Amino acid sequence: MLSRMLNQIAQSPWARLVWAGIAVLALVQLVAFYRLCTSQVERAHVRETVAVEQRNALTDCLDYLHRSTISSCARQAASREADLSAASLEMRDMPRMRPGQAVLNSAVPVSYVYH
């Protein structure tokens, strides 16, 4: 059935135009797919960068602020994030934090502080 259709197209006076249209359509789809994949990869890189920056900020907070805890640093980070604009592209795909929620879910709070 497909071979009959292809033979009819090949015998038509419009055959070259049909095949050119099919080629253009395939090329447009390939370009659109490439752009979609590229944008997804860029967004993943941005999410990874933001996550690394959040971990670094938490580490710096714990290292440089006297008597700081994971919870106090997480609250400080959450209040700063609330002040930022939610419309920025970098933060659009990141999950939103509720006030008081820890920046790192894998962090284990401790009940002692080194002096």
Secondary structure, 3 states (H helix, E strand, C coil): CHHHHHHHHHHCCCHHHHHHHHHHHHHHHHHHHHHHHHHHHHHHHHHHHHHHHHHHHHHHHHHHCCCCCHHHHHHHHHHHHHHCCCCCHHHHCCCCCCCCCCCCCCCCCCCCCCC
